[in-house]
Amino acid sequence: MVAITSISFAFHGFAKEEEMILKSYFANANKWDPPWELINQYENARVIVSNVATAQDYVLLSTDLPQAEIIVYSADNPAEAVWHLVR
């Protein structure tokens, strides 16, 4: 039998109140196929949902964590970003 491996994800750059709301959106993520697991250390996450203020913030984060899939949460979509959620 094949073991199911969770996709680790974390939030980065959010105020505590915003992060609590986002966590509620992912309340059932452990039941998704494949399951997602929220972790506290974004440096160890496979997917990072990041609240970035500028395109430069995105570039710095993606340079520091080249193996992570970064989902940008912002009003503007940085040209370099692969994934973007509109604020």
C-alpha positions, 0 to 999 in steps of 0.5 A, spaced: 500 500 500 502 506 498 503 511 503 499 518 502 504 524 503 501 530 505 503 537 502 505 542 507 503 549 507 504 555 511 502 562 511 507 568 511 507 576 512 500 576 515 497 580 521 494 575 526 487 576 525 488 575 517 492 569 518 486 566 523 481 567 517 485 564 512 486 558 517 479 557 517 479 557 510 483 551 510 480 547 516 478 541 512 485 541 508 487 535 511 481 531 508 483 534 501 486 529 496 492 529 497 491 532 504 494 538 506 498 540 512 499 546 516 505 547 519 508 553 523 515 554 520 514 557 513 521 555 511 519 548 511 513 548 507 512 546 500 507 551 499 507 558 502 501 563 501 505 570 502 502 577 503 507 581 499 507 588 499 511 589 493 514 585 487 521 585 490 518 582 497 516 576 492 523 576 489 526 576 496 522 570 498 522 566 492 530 567 492 530 565 499 526 559 498 527 556 491 524 549 492 517 552 495 511 554 491 509 561 493 502 563 492 502 571 492 496 574 496 496 581 494 492 587 490 498 587 484 500 580 481 508 581 481 510 579 474 515 573 476 509 570 480 506 563 478 501 563 483 496 569 485 490 570 489 487 577 488 486 581 495 
